[in-house]
Amino acid sequence: MPERFAVYRYEIERPGEADEPRYSLAPMQGVGYAGNDEPSDAHPRGNEAAEATQSHPAGHVEAPDGTSIASFEPPTLEIPGRGRVDLSAVIGVTEGDAAELGPLLRWLPA
């Protein structure tokens, strides 16, 4: 049986800018936002007003047995025999191509 990982989507809202979608392997509660796991004073946009919206399920990824989470954000899995794989291209949120991962990973959108 393959491993199954839930993927969540939330947006970063900044005044006067379009919302920026983000993905995570953990549900997140909407809070003030400073950047990817950085203290606000360490992030170049840390002093700008930004809010993270409440996350909602985006779908699931099926992966080979023994796969584990390497990073919650960006969503990255550690696949036995393959190494770390950023799921951004797999779930279609970047222009990257993940065709070679087809036999290993299956994206099931919500």
Secondary structure, 3 states (H helix, E strand, C coil): CCEEEEEEEEEEECCCCCCEEEEECCCCCCCECCCCCCCHHHCCCCCCCCEECCCEEEEEEEECCCCEEEECCCCEEEECCCEEEECCCCCCCCCCCCHHHCCCCEEEEC
